[in-house]
Amino acid sequence: MSALLEVSELRVSFGALVAVDDVSFTVPTGAIMGLIGPNGAGKTTTIDALCGFLPAAVGSIRLGGVALDGLRAHQRARAGLGRTFQTVELFDDLSVRENLLVAAIRPRWWSPFVDAVAPRRGTRGVNVDDAMGLMGLDAVADARPTELSHGQRQLVGVARALATRPRLVLLDEPAAGLDPAETAVLGRLLASLPAAGVSVLLVDHDMNLMLGVCDQLTVLDFGRVIASGPTAAVRTDPAVIAAYLGGGA
């Protein structure tokens, strides 16, 4: 498979602290790549740097062969990067569908003037049904977030990222707080994304989820890559076992 995302020698520093050091990996088109490592290994910092929320001191990021270096977060989103955050913040006074519409609509500089003239012009051209369908949310499309379970709210967070129609979606701890049954549902839904044309970079601490859905894994420890490759090979790598999985894995 061709490389969709190419990360080369990424380095992020906070003063004298180097949080991500010379990190390189690729996410193939149509794949689910897992990014794992102990707490503080640099996983979320890597995602933030990829999305433009943090400056990368050194390195390059290419999506579909196009350099993203120097682009702001919203420009990277428009280039095809979507993401979730560890804390799912939803608009509780809006329905699930409306929460997704907020993410899907891309306002332009002239939008306020059009809104003043035609405030009820609607949302033609914006379709969030696919995103809701991919995450199994059709039955709760008109529900408010306060009416949903924690697991459903997490799925809305993923669907909101999908509503932007990304080529690659970066998921930061989507299984946080889920019970085993909810995690199993999430894993099944995530596994369907490549067939829908969305590649995935997944960060999570649930190893059953990661080992079950990821085609490949990249493992960070103290901000550096210690292993990368097919899941079956990485899970038995001695360095990974020592750093993260534990001797009984």
NUFIMI-39381 format. One record per residue: residue number from 1; residue in one letter; x, y, z of N, C-alpha, C in turn. Coordinates in Angstrom, 3 decimals. Example, Ala and Ser with C-alpha at 12.3 -4.5 7.8 and 13.67 -1.06 7.14 Angstrom:
<atoms>
   seq   type        npx        npy        npz       capx       capy       capz        cpx        cpy        cpz
     1      A     13.190     -5.690      7.800     12.300     -4.500      7.800     13.200     -3.300      7.800
     2      S     12.850     -2.250      7.080     13.670     -1.060      7.140     12.900      0.030      7.870
</atoms>
This chain:
<atoms>
   seq   type        npx        npy        npz       capx       capy       capz        cpx        cpy        cpz
     1      M      0.838     -1.193      0.000      0.000      0.000      0.000      0.879      1.252      0.000
     2      S      0.408      2.286     -0.705      1.159      3.533     -0.749      1.027      4.267      0.575
     3      A      1.998      5.131      0.850      1.993      5.890      2.100      1.061      7.083      1.966
     4      L      0.120      7.200      2.883     -0.752      8.375      2.928     -0.110      9.474      3.762
     5      L      0.315      9.128      4.985      0.999     10.071      5.862      2.454      9.649      5.994
     6      E      3.353     10.604      5.791      4.785     10.360      5.946      5.343     11.353      6.964
     7      V      5.814     10.843      8.075      6.397     11.663      9.133      7.885     11.349      9.180
     8      S      8.692     12.382      9.040     10.135     12.174      8.965     10.875     13.060      9.958
     9      E     11.582     12.418     10.884     12.474     13.094     11.837     11.780     14.233     12.579
    10      L     10.579     13.936     13.070      9.796     14.932     13.805     10.404     15.150     15.186
    11      R     10.542     16.416     15.532     11.128     16.762     16.834     10.371     17.948     17.418
    12      V      9.876     17.788     18.658      9.132     18.838     19.334      9.771     19.096     20.689
    13      S     10.062     20.348     20.969     10.704     20.714     22.238      9.879     21.750     22.970
    14      F      9.920     21.671     24.299      9.348     22.697     25.166     10.505     23.244     25.999
    15      G     11.106     24.304     25.518     12.316     24.791     26.156     13.428     23.766     26.001
    16      A     14.017     23.369     27.121     15.102     22.384     27.085     14.584     20.951     27.040
    17      L     13.271     20.765     27.238     12.690     19.428     27.244     12.340     19.000     25.822
    18      V     12.916     17.893     25.393     12.598     17.322     24.085     11.523     16.265     24.299
    19      A     10.297     16.570     23.871      9.170     15.663     24.100      9.046     14.616     23.010
    20      V      9.372     14.986     21.777      9.347     14.066     20.639     10.674     14.218     19.922
    21      D     11.403     13.131     19.776     12.780     13.203     19.317     13.011     12.296     18.109
    22      D     13.134     12.901     16.927     13.522     12.178     15.717     12.542     11.046     15.399
    23      V     11.253     11.354     15.447     10.211     10.350     15.205      9.886     10.279     13.718
    24      S      9.954      9.076     13.169      9.619      8.842     11.762      8.715      7.617     11.654
    25      F      7.667      7.726     10.864      6.811      6.579     10.564      5.911      6.948      9.390
    26      T      5.246      5.966      8.830      4.281      6.202      7.763      2.966      5.516      8.100
    27      V      1.888      6.080      7.595      0.568      5.446      7.682      0.151      5.121      6.253
    28      P      0.046      3.841      5.909     -0.353      3.474      4.549     -1.805      3.857      4.260
    29      T     -2.098      4.116      3.013     -3.477      4.361      2.597     -4.321      3.119      2.870
    30      G     -5.481      3.326      3.480     -6.379      2.220      3.746     -5.994      1.365      4.932
    31      A     -5.179      1.894      5.833     -4.707      1.121      6.988     -5.130      1.781      8.291
    32      I     -5.067      1.003      9.367     -5.203      1.523     10.721     -3.854      1.349     11.398
    33      M     -3.199      2.465     11.665     -1.899      2.466     12.332     -2.102      2.810     13.794
    34      G     -1.544      2.018     14.681     -1.615      2.299     16.101     -0.345      2.970     16.587
    35      L     -0.508      3.982     17.436      0.618      4.664     18.065      0.503      4.420     19.558
    36      I      1.426      3.624     20.109      1.324      3.236     21.512      2.604      3.598     22.256
    37      G      2.532      3.490     23.578      3.676      3.766     24.426      3.216      4.087     25.827
    38      P      4.116      4.056     26.800      3.755      4.369     28.179      3.279      5.810     28.318
    39      N      2.670      6.124     29.446      2.290      7.506     29.720      3.516      8.406     29.617
    40      G      3.343      9.535     28.950      4.448     10.466     28.802      5.406     10.135     27.681
    41      A      5.042      9.148     26.847      5.945      8.740     25.769      5.960      9.724     24.616
    42      G      4.955     10.602     24.527      4.918     11.598     23.461      3.848     11.358     22.415
    43      K      2.871     10.502     22.709      1.852     10.145     21.714      0.961     11.342     21.363
    44      T      0.352     11.965     22.383     -0.527     13.101     22.107      0.264     14.281     21.568
    45      T      1.476     14.478     22.049      2.315     15.550     21.513      2.575     15.336     20.030
    46      T      2.787     14.091     19.630      2.978     13.784     18.213      1.740     14.140     17.412
    47      I      0.565     13.750     17.899     -0.675     14.081     17.200     -0.858     15.593     17.108
    48      D     -0.610     16.285     18.205     -0.742     17.749     18.194      0.184     18.384     17.166
    49      A      1.401     17.860     17.060      2.351     18.396     16.082      1.897     18.103     14.659
    50      L      1.365     16.903     14.433      0.891     16.552     13.096     -0.246     17.458     12.660
    51      C     -1.130     17.803     13.610     -2.308     18.602     13.284     -2.044     20.107     13.283
    52      G     -0.844     20.515     13.690     -0.519     21.934     13.682     -0.843     22.675     14.954
    53      F     -1.187     21.950     16.019     -1.454     22.598     17.297     -0.171     22.912     18.055
    54      L      0.905     22.257     17.683      2.216     22.528     18.258      3.217     22.709     17.126
    55      P      4.160     23.618     17.292      5.183     23.759     16.252      6.175     22.609     16.313
    56      A      6.553     22.102     15.163      7.591     21.074     15.100      8.930     21.763     14.897
    57      A      9.852     21.583     15.842     11.151     22.247     15.739     11.928     21.740     14.529
    58      V     11.821     20.457     14.270     12.556     19.837     13.171     11.671     18.757     12.566
    59      G     11.825     18.487     11.285     11.147     17.358     10.674     10.172     17.776      9.588
    60      S      9.579     16.782      8.935      8.624     17.052      7.862      7.423     16.139      7.989
    61      I      6.282     16.649      7.512      5.019     15.928      7.529      4.407     16.066      6.150
    62      R      4.091     14.935      5.522      3.489     14.948      4.197      2.224     14.099      4.213
    63      L      1.173     14.637      3.619     -0.100     13.916      3.500     -0.411     13.765      2.020
    64      G     -0.447     12.532      1.564     -0.673     12.294      0.149      0.386     12.915     -0.728
    65      G      1.612     12.986     -0.222      2.714     13.552     -0.981      2.832     15.058     -0.903
    66      V      1.897     15.722     -0.218      1.893     17.186     -0.103      2.419     17.588      1.275
    67      A      3.393     18.480      1.307      3.992     18.914      2.562      3.009     19.752      3.372
    68      L      2.895     19.434      4.659      2.047     20.203      5.566      2.856     21.153      6.437
    69      D      4.162     21.101      6.323      5.027     21.926      7.168      4.681     23.409      6.994
    70      G      4.533     24.079      8.124      4.256     25.511      8.085      2.782     25.856      7.989
    71      L      1.921     24.868      7.699      0.486     25.145      7.614     -0.128     25.215      9.008
    72      R     -1.145     26.057      9.144     -1.869     26.158     10.403     -2.837     24.982     10.546
    73      A     -3.384     24.852     11.756     -4.242     23.692     12.050     -5.426     23.609     11.098
    74      H     -6.107     24.728     10.842     -7.285     24.681      9.977     -6.908     24.358      8.532
    75      Q     -5.704     24.758      8.122     -5.254     24.423      6.776     -4.946     22.939      6.653
    76      R     -4.400     22.354      7.688     -4.135     20.914      7.684     -5.443     20.131      7.704
    77      A     -6.430     20.653      8.424     -7.739     20.001      8.425     -8.339     20.018      7.024
    78      R     -8.220     21.139      6.344     -8.761     21.236      4.989     -7.974     20.377      4.011
    79      A     -6.722     20.078      4.338     -5.921     19.200      3.483     -6.304     17.740      3.650
    80      G     -7.081     17.445      4.724     -7.552     16.070      4.893     -7.210     15.412      6.209
    81      L     -6.742     16.172      7.201     -6.467     15.615      8.524     -7.641     15.912      9.452
    82      G     -8.211     14.873     10.047     -9.227     15.041     11.078     -8.709     14.472     12.386
    83      R     -9.286     14.909     13.491     -8.804     14.396     14.772     -9.881     14.459     15.837
    84      T     -9.683     13.654     16.874    -10.471     13.756     18.094     -9.532     14.158     19.225
    85      F    -10.145     14.498     20.363     -9.378     14.866     21.547     -9.725     13.907     22.683
    86      Q     -8.850     13.857     23.676     -9.087     12.940     24.787    -10.374     13.273     25.527
    87      T    -10.704     14.546     25.640    -11.943     14.971     26.279    -12.940     15.346     25.195
    88      V    -14.078     14.653     25.170    -15.099     14.922     24.164    -15.976     16.070     24.650
    89      E    -15.826     17.230     24.032    -16.628     18.400     24.376    -17.703     18.570     23.309
    90      L    -18.964     18.329     23.694    -20.077     18.460     22.771    -20.978     19.621     23.196
    91      F    -21.749     20.133     22.246    -22.730     21.166     22.556    -23.989     20.480     23.070
    92      D    -24.220     20.600     24.385    -25.315     19.860     24.998    -26.690     20.370     24.583
    93      D    -26.769     21.600     24.058    -28.065     22.128     23.652    -28.355     21.852     22.175
    94      L    -27.455     21.104     21.504    -27.659     20.724     20.118    -27.842     19.213     20.020
    95      S    -28.527     18.781     18.981    -28.686     17.349     18.752    -27.373     16.758     18.243
    96      V    -27.315     15.420     18.175    -26.136     14.756     17.622    -25.883     15.236     16.200
    97      R    -26.937     15.274     15.385    -26.786     15.725     14.001    -26.247     17.158     13.938
    98      E    -26.778     18.020     14.794    -26.348     19.426     14.787    -24.906     19.567     15.256
    99      N    -24.482     18.735     16.218    -23.080     18.758     16.642    -22.161     18.414     15.478
   100      L    -22.581     17.459     14.649    -21.763     17.088     13.498    -21.785     18.168     12.423
   101      L    -22.937     18.836     12.261    -23.028     19.908     11.274    -22.081     21.055     11.608
   102      V    -21.955     21.347     12.906    -21.047     22.414     13.326    -19.623     22.130     12.839
   103      A    -19.234     20.853     12.912    -17.892     20.484     12.462    -17.793     20.445     10.941
   104      A    -18.881     20.038     10.285    -18.835     19.814      8.841    -18.863     21.097      8.041
   105      I    -19.565     22.121      8.548    -19.679     23.375      7.805    -18.382     24.156      7.925
   106      R    -17.842     24.572      6.792    -16.601     25.343      6.767    -16.897     26.782      6.371
   107      P    -17.002     27.660      7.350    -17.352     29.054      7.037    -16.236     29.760      6.269
   108      R    -16.630     30.679      5.424    -15.698     31.528      4.680    -15.799     32.952      5.212
   109      W    -14.917     33.809      4.703    -14.896     35.174      5.231    -16.201     35.908      4.974
   110      W    -16.933     35.492      3.913    -18.178     36.161      3.582    -19.392     35.559      4.292
   111      S    -19.192     34.473      5.053    -20.313     33.786      5.688    -21.149     34.685      6.601
   112      P    -20.545     35.552      7.453    -21.382     36.405      8.307    -22.310     37.317      7.515
   113      F    -21.854     37.787      6.355    -22.693     38.675      5.549    -23.861     37.905      4.943
   114      V    -23.584     36.662      4.498    -24.652     35.830      3.952    -25.649     35.464      5.051
   115      D    -25.141     35.159      6.254    -26.022     34.817      7.362    -26.947     35.986      7.707
   116      A    -26.426     37.217      7.568    -27.239     38.387      7.886    -28.381     38.559      6.895
   117      V    -28.130     38.175      5.636    -29.142     38.323      4.590    -30.095     37.135      4.557
   118      A    -29.526     35.925      4.718    -30.330     34.702      4.621    -29.999     33.773      5.770
   119      P    -30.434     34.106      6.993    -30.068     33.302      8.169    -30.625     31.893      8.148
   120      R    -31.612     31.633      7.315    -32.220     30.306      7.282    -31.934     29.606      5.956
   121      R    -30.780     29.928      5.396    -30.488     29.385      4.072    -30.257     27.876      4.083
   122      G    -30.086     27.285      5.297    -29.945     25.835      5.402    -28.501     25.387      5.256
   123      T    -28.346     24.078      5.062    -27.005     23.486      5.010    -26.869     22.617      3.772
   124      R    -27.278     23.147      2.629    -27.160     22.392      1.395    -25.693     22.064      1.118
   125      G    -25.453     20.850      0.685    -24.087     20.443      0.370    -23.359     19.843      1.551
   126      V    -23.967     19.931      2.750    -23.359     19.353      3.936    -24.147     18.103      4.314
   127      N    -23.469     16.968      4.373    -24.138     15.703      4.646    -23.381     14.980      5.748
   128      V    -24.000     14.828      6.906    -23.356     14.158      8.025    -23.903     12.745      8.216
   129      D    -24.828     12.343      7.345    -25.443     11.030      7.501    -24.418      9.900      7.413
   130      D    -23.442     10.038      6.511    -22.426      8.994      6.377    -21.637      8.845      7.671
   131      A    -21.268      9.970      8.275    -20.485      9.928      9.515    -21.278      9.271     10.638
   132      M    -22.558      9.617     10.744    -23.383      8.993     11.776    -23.549      7.502     11.509
   133      G    -23.735      7.142     10.244    -23.899      5.738      9.905    -22.666      4.922     10.215
   134      L    -21.494      5.473      9.943    -20.249      4.763     10.206    -20.055      4.478     11.692
   135      M    -20.576      5.356     12.530    -20.438      5.178     13.974    -21.707      4.647     14.629
   136      G    -22.655      4.177     13.831    -23.857      3.554     14.385    -24.731      4.488     15.186
   137      L    -24.832      5.753     14.752    -25.550      6.762     15.528    -26.876      7.178     14.911
   138      D    -27.323      6.488     13.879    -28.551      6.899     13.197    -29.740      6.975     14.150
   139      A    -29.829      6.042     15.073    -30.988      5.987     15.967    -31.015      7.128     16.976
   140      V    -29.869      7.787     17.200    -29.816      8.874     18.187    -29.486     10.205     17.516
   141      A    -29.742     10.314     16.218    -29.383     11.525     15.477    -30.026     12.776     16.054
   142      D    -31.244     12.659     16.580    -31.964     13.827     17.095    -31.882     13.952     18.614
   143      A    -31.128     13.072     19.243    -30.970     13.130     20.706    -29.948     14.188     21.097
   144      R    -30.058     14.684     22.308    -29.075     15.609     22.865    -27.964     14.802     23.540
   145      P    -26.754     15.327     23.584    -25.652     14.599     24.229    -25.943     14.177     25.665
   146      T    -26.753     14.975     26.380    -27.074     14.627     27.770    -27.926     13.365     27.866
   147      E    -28.525     12.954     26.765    -29.350     11.750     26.753    -28.561     10.503     26.377
   148      L    -27.288     10.667     26.068    -26.477      9.568     25.578    -25.644      8.945     26.687
   149      S    -25.274      7.687     26.487    -24.312      7.041     27.374    -22.914      7.577     27.087
   150      H    -21.994      7.281     27.990    -20.610      7.715     27.768    -20.063      7.126     26.474
   151      G    -20.362      5.855     26.230    -19.880      5.218     25.018    -20.420      5.889     23.768
   152      Q    -21.692      6.261     23.782    -22.277      6.938     22.631    -21.657      8.321     22.429
   153      R    -21.373      9.017     23.514    -20.725     10.333     23.388    -19.352     10.192     22.744
   154      Q    -18.626      9.142     23.110    -17.324      8.915     22.479    -17.489      8.684     20.975
   155      L    -18.525      7.951     20.596    -18.772      7.700     19.180    -19.152      8.982     18.455
   156      V    -19.867      9.871     19.128    -20.193     11.165     18.521    -18.908     11.965     18.277
   157      G    -17.964     11.869     19.208    -16.690     12.554     19.015    -15.962     12.074     17.775
   158      V    -15.974     10.753     17.550    -15.344     10.203     16.352    -16.123     10.619     15.110
   159      A    -17.451     10.538     15.180    -18.278     10.920     14.032    -18.091     12.386     13.679
   160      R    -17.905     13.231     14.668    -17.681     14.656     14.405    -16.406     14.856     13.593
   161      A    -15.368     14.087     13.919    -14.142     14.160     13.130    -14.372     13.644     11.715
   162      L    -15.164     12.589     11.588    -15.442     12.024     10.267    -16.308     12.956      9.425
   163      A    -17.096     13.804     10.076    -17.976     14.718      9.347    -17.199     15.749      8.538
   164      T    -15.933     15.942      8.860    -15.104     16.865      8.081    -14.556     16.214      6.816
   165      R    -14.924     14.942      6.603    -14.508     14.159      5.433    -12.986     14.084      5.306
   166      P    -12.314     13.601      6.342    -10.841     13.533      6.293    -10.359     12.347      5.469
   167      R     -9.154     12.461      4.974     -8.482     11.316      4.355     -7.852     10.460      5.440
   168      L     -7.402     11.121      6.513     -6.791     10.437      7.655     -7.376     11.027      8.919
   169      V     -7.866     10.170      9.814     -8.397     10.641     11.078     -7.476     10.176     12.196
   170      L     -7.120     11.095     13.089     -6.240     10.813     14.214     -7.102     10.751     15.474
   171      L     -7.147      9.576     16.085     -8.028      9.336     17.218     -7.198      9.233     18.494
   172      D     -7.437     10.160     19.420     -6.670     10.224     20.659     -7.509      9.684     21.811
   173      E     -7.234      8.443     22.209     -7.895      7.765     23.332     -9.409      7.675     23.167
   174      P     -9.919      7.171     22.033    -11.375      7.084     21.862    -12.044      6.069     22.786
   175      A    -11.275      5.112     23.337    -11.860      4.102     24.215    -11.765      4.471     25.693
   176      A    -11.324      5.685     25.999    -11.169      6.094     27.395    -12.508      6.037     28.128
   177      G    -12.544      5.312     29.223    -13.739      5.223     30.040    -14.781      4.239     29.552
   178      L    -14.509      3.511     28.457    -15.482      2.557     27.939    -15.343      1.208     28.637
   179      D    -16.461      0.509     28.796    -16.395     -0.842     29.332    -16.056     -1.797     28.193
   180      P    -15.745     -3.070     28.495    -15.322     -3.994     27.437    -16.326     -4.123     26.292
   181      A    -17.616     -4.134     26.610    -18.628     -4.269     25.552    -18.623     -3.050     24.643
   182      E    -18.517     -1.853     25.235    -18.482     -0.629     24.435    -17.212     -0.562     23.601
   183      T    -16.098     -1.020     24.177    -14.840     -1.026     23.437    -14.918     -1.973     22.246
   184      A    -15.583     -3.100     22.422    -15.738     -4.052     21.320    -16.551     -3.436     20.186
   185      V    -17.602     -2.693     20.530    -18.399     -2.009     19.503    -17.556     -0.976     18.790
   186      L    -16.807     -0.190     19.557    -15.925      0.813     18.956    -14.933      0.175     17.995
   187      G    -14.322     -0.922     18.418    -13.344     -1.597     17.563    -13.957     -2.069     16.254
   188      R    -15.168     -2.619     16.335    -15.837     -3.075     15.116    -16.113     -1.908     14.172
   189      L    -16.528     -0.777     14.724    -16.831      0.387     13.892    -15.559      0.994     13.297
   190      L    -14.497      1.055     14.086    -13.238      1.596     13.565    -12.694      0.724     12.446
   191      A    -12.859     -0.588     12.584    -12.343     -1.507     11.569    -13.017     -1.305     10.219
   192      S    -14.203     -0.672     10.217    -14.929     -0.452      8.963    -14.488      0.810      8.236
   193      L    -13.702      1.659      8.868    -13.374      2.956      8.280    -12.526      2.863      7.014
   194      P    -11.479      2.017      6.965    -10.699      1.960      5.721    -11.533      1.620      4.496
   195      A    -12.519      0.752      4.651    -13.381      0.401      3.521    -14.224      1.591      3.079
   196      A    -14.423      2.560      3.986    -15.175      3.768      3.659    -14.262      4.882      3.146
   197      G    -12.984      4.567      2.962    -12.061      5.550      2.404    -11.345      6.408      3.428
   198      V    -11.390      6.011      4.713    -10.737      6.789      5.762     -9.655      5.948      6.415
   199      S     -8.423      6.411      6.337     -7.322      5.755      7.049     -7.288      6.289      8.478
   200      V     -6.627      5.557      9.387     -6.707      5.877     10.810     -5.330      5.829     11.459
   201      L     -5.040      6.831     12.287     -3.923      6.784     13.227     -4.544      6.781     14.612
   202      L     -4.385      5.674     15.328     -5.103      5.437     16.579     -4.153      5.414     17.764
   203      V     -4.480      6.202     18.780     -3.766      6.185     20.059     -4.728      5.703     21.125
   204      D     -4.357      4.668     21.857     -5.191      4.218     22.960     -4.360      3.326     23.885
   205      H     -4.816      3.218     25.148     -4.136      2.364     26.118     -4.734      0.968     26.179
   206      D     -5.880      0.763     25.536     -6.511     -0.550     25.564     -5.818     -1.453     24.551
   207      M     -4.970     -2.362     25.045     -4.164     -3.175     24.141     -5.006     -4.188     23.375
   208      N     -6.107     -4.644     23.958     -6.974     -5.550     23.209     -7.538     -4.855     21.978
   209      L     -7.938     -3.594     22.145     -8.423     -2.808     21.016     -7.328     -2.607     19.985
   210      M     -6.153     -2.187     20.443     -5.055     -1.874     19.518     -4.611     -3.110     18.749
   211      L     -4.438     -4.211     19.446     -3.979     -5.429     18.790     -5.057     -6.023     17.889
   212      G     -6.314     -5.718     18.206     -7.407     -6.283     17.435     -7.710     -5.560     16.140
   213      V     -7.467     -4.227     16.088     -7.880     -3.464     14.901     -6.725     -2.895     14.091
   214      C     -5.535     -2.803     14.684     -4.435     -2.118     13.992     -3.694     -3.061     13.049
   215      D     -3.480     -2.597     11.827     -2.669     -3.341     10.866     -1.183     -3.218     11.207
   216      Q     -0.801     -2.029     11.683      0.590     -1.763     12.026      0.642     -0.983     13.328
   217      L      1.786     -1.058     13.995      2.000     -0.329     15.240      3.321      0.422     15.183
   218      T      3.304      1.630     15.743      4.533      2.362     16.017      4.576      2.595     17.519
   219      V      5.689      2.269     18.150      5.799      2.327     19.607      6.779      3.419     20.004
   220      L      6.322      4.317     20.876      7.163      5.389     21.402      7.556      5.093     22.841
   221      D      8.742      5.501     23.205      9.199      5.451     24.595     10.142      6.619     24.801
   222      F      9.816      7.471     25.764     10.592      8.683     26.016     10.765      9.506     24.740
   223      G      9.691      9.590     23.962      9.691     10.448     22.787     10.376      9.909     21.566
   224      R     10.846      8.664     21.615     11.549      8.085     20.476     10.860      6.798     20.020
   225      V     10.979      6.492     18.735     10.423      5.261     18.201     11.339      4.100     18.566
   226      I     10.762      3.086     19.221     11.563      1.908     19.561     11.175      0.691     18.713
   227      A     10.035      0.782     18.019      9.631     -0.307     17.125      8.535      0.202     16.214
   228      S      8.501     -0.320     14.995      7.456      0.047     14.052      7.336     -1.041     12.997
   229      G      6.097     -1.413     12.670      5.903     -2.444     11.661      4.576     -3.146     11.836
   230      P      4.386     -4.287     11.181      3.145     -5.045     11.320      2.865     -5.404     12.780
   231      T      1.603     -5.378     13.163      1.216     -5.602     14.557      1.755     -6.918     15.108
   232      A      1.658     -7.975     14.328      2.096     -9.285     14.810      3.573     -9.296     15.163
   233      A      4.388     -8.540     14.411      5.820     -8.499     14.684      6.140     -7.588     15.860
   234      V      5.475     -6.433     15.924      5.786     -5.459     16.974      5.379     -5.981     18.346
   235      R      4.284     -6.702     18.430      3.799     -7.156     19.739      4.760     -8.139     20.398
   236      T      5.632     -8.778     19.627      6.596     -9.717     20.193      8.010     -9.142     20.256
   237      D      8.159     -7.871     19.915      9.474     -7.234     19.952      9.934     -7.111     21.407
   238      P     11.133     -7.589     21.761     11.598     -7.540     23.152     11.618     -6.129     23.734
   239      A     11.966     -5.132     22.923     12.011     -3.756     23.425     10.611     -3.255     23.776
   240      V      9.635     -3.670     22.994      8.251     -3.259     23.263      7.728     -3.945     24.516
   241      I      8.009     -5.217     24.645      7.589     -5.968     25.834      8.161     -5.354     27.090
   242      A      9.428     -4.982     27.031     10.084     -4.399     28.201      9.537     -3.026     28.532
   243      A      9.246     -2.220     27.496      8.842     -0.832     27.730      7.373     -0.666     28.030
   244      Y      6.528     -1.539     27.464      5.101     -1.248     27.526      4.211     -2.429     27.851
   245      L      4.382     -3.526     27.124      3.433     -4.612     27.277      3.627     -5.412     28.561
   246      G      4.829     -5.440     29.066      5.100     -6.217     30.268      5.525     -7.621     29.935
   247      G      6.233     -8.236     30.804      6.819     -9.542     30.540      5.821    -10.640     30.267
   248      G      4.559    -10.481     30.738      3.561    -11.527     30.519      2.807    -11.394     29.234
   249      A      3.101    -10.347     28.417      2.334    -10.128     27.205      2.700    -11.112     26.122
</atoms>
